[in-house]
């Protein structure tokens, strides 16, 4: 096999590796700009190839460029391959093949071609820029940063590469550095709306939406037709408690011509605005944008069976529901499963594919259903979910399938459709008794579980959680027995509670709070109360009917336009008066705790 044949085979082979799927959440629109094989880049390439000595090779490459300029990427790729068969060390041929493969959706093959091109024509910085954009799109932000920096050094006065470099740095959480990249560019080009927008995204991710709104306003003053800036301002208006204003901006942003991925991202954001406004019908319909093949974070489900659609009669059918989004979302969306089982009836059958750590809890909670684990892989740069526990025979017996959130369109079409059901998950009774005994022996006082953060910090998620230092009035409420439910690395906060607040948050022995989720469900059911933000463990407590107090940001879409939490009717919700104004909320929770448990008098515990 020739070296070229080997490289071509390698570039087109399937690359498959296990991954954790990203939850489909609305993103900011301040990503890298430019397009591989842009007209300007291809024109520069033609100029660079003008002095090639091999006339036949030059002719093939020029034809490939013309094909790519006409958006005929298959022909462009085929011509690039023919050129490489003449000279496999021609960097321009590898670059053109990389562009063609990227446009065809073969990201892994494209990366390999870009790398070959960059090794052969390192002075053609355009290659580094295009490879950086592809790396960014594939989530390889550190690699993208290095490649963008390569391009910036070659084009120090160009706005686009500085913008792209700032975005890659921002997405790694280095906000001050991102601002340092943008500031001199903005001083040199103060009328550049792109840079104002990107600066706004940095401040939004950093957790300062009010300041971010100022920069989005400036971007729109400079360019009223700048749809991305208008979309970003829409998200900020939602954060700041104005869902109707957010919808107005989002609708206007959607009215402009958009790339497919931007269109679906904005539809997904609009879904949260509709839901936060209480319009569940429009909200759930827009939520389907997460499944569009053009959506950048789409998870493809590998199943060749008919798909359920709203209004389809389920009676007597065999239905597969596939868990999606984050682990907490799988628990949250399971709220509709009792209704689905009723719709299937005695002759129907439900199969559930869920996160492996949830299998035991789901099987106990829905004993007539078949429950197995889904698995997720990256296949040539695309996220694909499969159900390895189902054989071909099992799959053939499935009448219909759907992602678990899609039936919300039918079963939760309005706020009134949420049942006043005390619980829909069933913890292990023996383990609940076990934990009640352990808690009773551990220490006196009401047993209150605490959850203060999410382990995911992607997409600016930290903006919706209070700093731990502001938990002080809750932690210092006298008479409580505080129980650590926080999964992941939380030693820093536990030490802070001891040294700064003089409070010991007790960690239950013999349980992995991240992995033993069935036992976490039992533990929360044995507590007098669980307090925290809407992470996976709080969802487990709520689904099991345990007492929960949810500390939530304003206009969270899961509150569906109410000031309560319809998914868990027993939940009490505490809201800030404005975005990020957590200190009064924590004081309110501390006062409510004293009232709830009659502290100051003789406190008693269920344990």
N, C-alpha and C positions, 0 to 999 in steps of 0.2 A: 504493500500500500504506500503510495507517495505521501510525502509530508502534507501536501495540500489536501489530499483526499482525507487523510487522518484528521486534520484540523476541521474540515467541513463536517465530517461525521460527528466529531466531538461537539461542534457548535450546535448541531441540530438534535443531539440526543437528549432524552428527557432527564432533567435534573430534579430529583425528588428528595426532600428532606423534611422531617417533622418540624412543625412550627406551632406557635400559639397564635390563633387568628386574632387580628385587631378588631375590637368592637367598632361597628360602623357608627361613628359619631360625627357631627358636623365639624369640619375643620375651618380654620381661618383661610382666607384667600390671599396669601402673601407668600406664595411659594416661588420657586425659581421660574424665570421667564426665558423665552426663546424656544426654538424648536430645532431638533436635529435635522440637518439638511434644509435649513432655511434658505430662501432665495439668495440672501446676501452671502451665506456660507458657501453655497454651491457656486456662486459667481467667483468668489475668491479661490475656490478650488480649481475652476477652469483656468484662472490666471496662473495659479501655481503649476499647473500641468502643461502650460504652454511651451515649455522648453524641453519636454521629454523627447528623447532621441528616437524611440521605437514608435514609428508612425502607426502601426497596426494596433499597438497597445493604447496609444493616445486616442485613437479613434473609438475604440471600445469604451474607454473610460468616459469620453465626451458623450457618447450615446447613453451611457448609464446615467450621467448627470442630467441629460435632457429628459430621460424617462422619470427620474426622481423629481425634477422640476414640474413635470406634468402629473405628479402623484401616482405614477405607475410604478409602484414599489416592487412588484414581482418581476417585471421586465428589468428594472434597474438592478435588482439583485442578481438576476441571471447573467446580465452583461458584466457585472463586477466579477462574478465567478469565472466567466470566460477570460477576462483579463488576468485574473490570478492564475489561471492554468497556463498562461504564457509566461508570467513572472510572479511567482508566489511571494516574492519579497517586495512587491509594490505596495507601499503603504496607502496610497490613494485608493487602490482596489479594495483593501481591507476596510478603509473608512467608508466607502460607498456601500459595501456589503453590510457593514454595521448599521448604517442608516436604514437600509432596506429591511434588515431583520428586526430592528426596533419598531419600525412602522407596521410590520406584520405581527407584532406581539411576541416575538421570540426574544425576550429580554436577556436570557442567559446566553444564548448564541450571540446576541448583539454585543454584550459585554466583552466576550472573548475576541470578537472582531475588532472592537475599539481598542482593546489592549494590544493587539497585533499592530494596528495602525499607529498607535502612540509610540510603540517601540521602534517602528521603522521611520516615522516622520515626527520625531519629538519636537521639532521647531514649529510644527503646524499646530498652534495652540488651540485651534478650533476643535481638534479631536478631544483634547482634555476637557473642554467646555461641554461638548455633547456627551462624553462619557460621564462627566459630573452630573449632568441633568438626569441621565438614566440611573446612575447610582442613587441619586436623591429620590427618584421615583420608586426605587426598589427598597427604600428605607436605609440605605447605607450612607448615613449622614457624615460620618467621619471621613470616608473615602471621597464623598462628594466635596467636602470642604477642601481637601488637599488638591483635588483636580481643579476646582474653581480658583484656588489661590495660584495655581500654575498659569491659568488664563489671565488672572488679574495682573500678574507680573509682566505678561506680554502686552496687555492692553490697560495700563494703569488709569487712563482717563475715561474709559468706557463705563457707563452707568450699569448696564446689564450684569457684567461679571461681579461688580461690587454688591449689587442687590442679591445675586445668587449666593455669594459667599456669606453675606449677612444672614440669609435664610437658613443655610446649613448650620451656622454657628448658633443661631437662635433655637433651632430644633434640638440642639444638644443641651439646652438650658443655660447657655452662657450669654445671658441677656446683655450685660454691660459690654462685652466684647462685640456683640452684634451692633450695638448702638455706636461703638467706636468706629466700626467699619462704615456705617451709614453717614455719620455726622460730617466728615470732610467732603463726602460726595454731595451731600445736601447743601453744604455751604457753597460748593462750586456750581451746583445746579439747583437753586432754590425753587425753580418753577417745575421741577420734575415730580409729578404726582405719584409716580411709581414708588419713589423713595419715601415720600410722606406716608403712603399706605403701608409699606414694609415697616417703617418705624412704629406705626400704630399697632401692627401685629406683634412686634416685640413687647410693647408695653401691655398689650392685652394678655399675652402669654405670661408675662411677669406678674400679672395680677392687679393692674391699674387701669380698669376699663374707662374711668372718667378721663384720664389723660389720653388714652388711646382714641377715644371719641374725638378729641380735639384734632388729632392728626388725620383721622379719616375725614373730618369736616374740611380740613385744609386740602386734602387730596381731591375732594369733590368740588371745592371752590375753584381749584385749578382746572379740573376736568369733570364737569357735571355728568358726563357720559361714562365715567370710570365705574363699570359694574362691580368689579371686585371690591373696590373701596365702599361702595354702597352696601354690598352684601356684608362686608365686615362690620359696618356701622349697624346693620340690622341685628347682628349677633350681640353687639355691645348694648343696644337698646333693650334686648331681651334680658341680658344680665342685670341691667339697671332697673328692671321692673316695668318695662313698657312693651308688652307683647304686641299690641296693636300698631305702635310705631315701628316695631321690628318687622311686622308683616308688610307694612307699607313699603319700607325700604327693600325688603327681600323681593316683593313682587316687581318693583321697578328694576332691580338687578336682573331678574329672570327675563325681563322683556327684551334685553339686549341679545345679540347673537353670542352664543356660548359654545365652547368645546363640550363634547359629551360628558367628560368627567366633571367639568365645572357645573354643568346643568344638573347632574344628579347630586352633586355635593350641595348645591343650593336648594334643591327639592328636599333633601334630607333635613337641612337646617329649617326650611319652612315647615316641615312636619312638626318639629319641636315647638315652633311658634303657634301653630294651630292647636296643638295639644295643650300648651300652656294657657291658651285662650279658652279652652273648654270645647273646641270644635273637633271632636274625636273623629267624626266621619272623614273630614278633609285630612286630619292629622295622620290617621292610619294609612290612607291612600298614598300620601306623600312619603310615608315611612318605607314604602316598597322601593323607593329609590336606592336603598341600601343593597338591593339585589340586582340592580341593572348591571349588565356586563361592562358598561362604560364607567361605572363608579370605581374610583381608584382603590378603595378598600374592600371591594366585593369579595365575599367568600363563595366560591362555586361549590355546589353540592353535587357530588357524583352519584346520580341515581337516574335511571332510565325508566321512570314510571310516570303516569299522568299526574299533573299537579292540581291540588285542590284550588278552587276559586270561590270567592264569596257567593253564598246562595246555594252551593252544591249540597244536595241532600246526603247526609252522612249515615242515615239509618241503615244498619246491617252491613256497612262497608268496613273494609280494612284500611286503616289510616296510619301513616308514619309521620310523626312530628320530629323534626331535627332541631336540637338545641342550638342557640346562636347567641352572638354578642358576648358579653362577659359572663362569668359564672353567676354573679348576682342577678343578671338579667334572665338567665335560664330559670332561676328560682322565682323571680318576679312574674315572668310570663306564664309560669305554671299555674297562676291564678285561674286561668280559663279551663284547665284540664277537667275539673268535675263537670263543667258544662259540655265539653267535647264528649266525654263518656256518656252523658245523658243523650246527646244527639246520636251517638253511635247505636245506642240501645243494646238489648240483650244479644242480638245477633251480630253486633259489630265487634271489631277488635282494634285496639290501639297499641302501636309500637312506638317507643320513645328512645331516641338516641340522644344521650346527655353526656355532660362532662364526666369522666371516669369517677371522680370523687363523689358524685351525686347519685350513683347507681343505687346503692343500698337504700338511701332515703326515698328516692322516687319509687323504687319497687315496693317498699312497705306502704307508702302513701297511696299508691295506685295499684293494688295487688292484681287486678284483672289485666293490666297492661304488661306487655313484654318490654323490658328495659335493658338497654345495652349502651356501650360507650361509642361515641363518635371519635374519630381521629382526624387530625388536620395536617396537611403537608403543603410545602411549597413546591410547585411543579413548574419548572421553567419560569420562575418569577411570579406565578399566579398562586393564590391561596385556594386549596381544594379540600373539602371535607368529605370523608367517607364513613361508612358504617361497617366496619370489618366483622361485627358479630352477626351480620345477616348473610346467609348463603344465597346462592342464585335461586334456589327453590323458595327461600323466604321472600326474596325480593319479588319473585313472580306472583306471590300471593297478595302483595300490596296493591290495593285499588287506587289509592291516592296518597300523595305526600305533600308536606308543606313545612317551611321553617316555623318554629313554634310561635313566633310573634305574628305571623300573617293572619291566623284566624281571629285576632283581636278585631279585625275589620267587621266581623260578623257578631262576635260574642261580647265585645265591649265597645259598641258603636256610640254609646253615650255614657255620661257619668252615672245615670240611673241604672245602667246595665251591670254595674259592679255590685255583687251580692254582699249582704251584711253577714258574711260567713266568718265565724270565729277563727277558722284555720282550714288549710287545705293540704298541709304536710303533716306527717305523723312521725314524731321522734320515737326512738326505741324506749318503751316504758321502763325496761329494766335499767337502762343507762340513766334515765331521768331520776329514778329512785336512787341509783348509785351517787349521782352528783348532788342530790339533795342531802344525802348522808354526809358526803365529803364537805359540802358547804357548811352544814350545821356544826361539824367538828372543827372547822378551820378557824372561825372567829365569830364573835357575836355581831348583831346588827343586821339590818336589811342588806341583802346581797344584790349589789348593783354592778352589772357588767358594763365595761367601757370600751368604745371603739372610736378612735379619733383620726384615722387617716385611711386613705386608699394606697395600696402599694403601686398603683399605676399613676405615673406623673405625666403621661403623654397627653397631648392635646390641651395642655394648661389645666389639667384636672385639679391641681393643687389650689386653684382659685376658689374652689367650692368647699374648702375645709378650713376651719379655724386653726390658727397657730396653737400649738399645744400650751404655750404659756397662758393663754386666755382661759384654759380649763381650770385655773386656780380656784375660783369660788365653788365650782362643783366638787373638786377634789377635797376642799377644806370643809365641806358640809359635815358637821359633827354627827357621829353615831352610825355612819355608813360602813359597810364592809365592801370595799372596792375590789372588783374582780377584773383582771386583765383578759379581754377577749381579742386583743389586737394581734393579728397574724403578721408574720414577717419580722424584720429587725426593728425592735422597739426598745432596746436597752437604753438608748439615750433618753427617751422620754420617761422611762421608769426611774432612771437615775435622777433626772431633773425633778420628778415628783418627790423623791426622797430628800434630796439635798436642798431644793429651793422652797418646797411647800411643806416639808415635814410629813409627807403622806406616803404610806406604803400601799401600792397597788398589787394585790396578791395574784400571782400567776398559778392557775390550777396545775397540779402535777399529773403526769402520765397522759398528756394529750398534746398532739401537734395541731395547733390552732389553724394552720394553713392546709394540712392534708386530711385530718380526721373530721371531715365535715359532718358526717352522721353523728359523731360524738359532740361536735360543736352545737348541733341542733338540740341534742339532749341537754347539754349544759345550759344553754340559754333558756330552755323550758323549765329548768330547775331554779333559775334566778328569780328574784322579786321584780327585777326591772333590767332592761338593756337600754343604754343611752348611746347615741352616736350618729354618725353620718351614714348615708346610704351605701355602705359597702356590702360585700358578699355575706358577711356574718350577720349583719343586721337584717338582711333579707331573709336569711334562714330563720332567725328568731321570729320575725313578723309572719312568715309563712306557716310556722308551727303554732301560731296563736299566742305566743308569749307576749308579755307586756313590753312594749317598746316606746321609747321617746326618740323621735327623729329630729335632728337638727339639720335643717335644709336651707339652701339658698333660696332667694326669691325666684318665682316663676320657673321652678323646676318642672320640666314637662311631665314627670311622673305624678305630679299632683293634679294634672288634667284640669287646670283652671279653678281648683278649689283651694282651701287653706287646710285641707286634711290630706290623708293618704288613702284613697279608696281601695288600693290593693290590700291593705291591712287595716280593716276598720277599727281595730283596737288601738292603733298607733296614735299618739299625741304628737303634734308637729310644732316645732319652735322655729320661727322665721326671723331673720334680721329685718330691721326697719329700712335698711338700704344695703346695697351690695357691699359685702365684706365687713359690715358693721357687726362684728361678732361679740364684742365685749358685753353689750346689754343683753344679748341672747343668753350668754353664759350666766349672767346674773339672774335672769328669769328662770333658767333651769334650776339653779341652786335654790331659789326661793320655792319653786314648785316641789323640789325634793323634800324640803323641810315640811311643807304642807302635806305632801303625799304620805310620808311615814310618821308624821306627828313627832318629829324630832324636837327634843326639849322635854318631851314626856318619855315614858317608857317605850322604846322602839322594839318592835317584834319582827321576827322573820318567819317566812314560810318554812325555811329549813328547820 
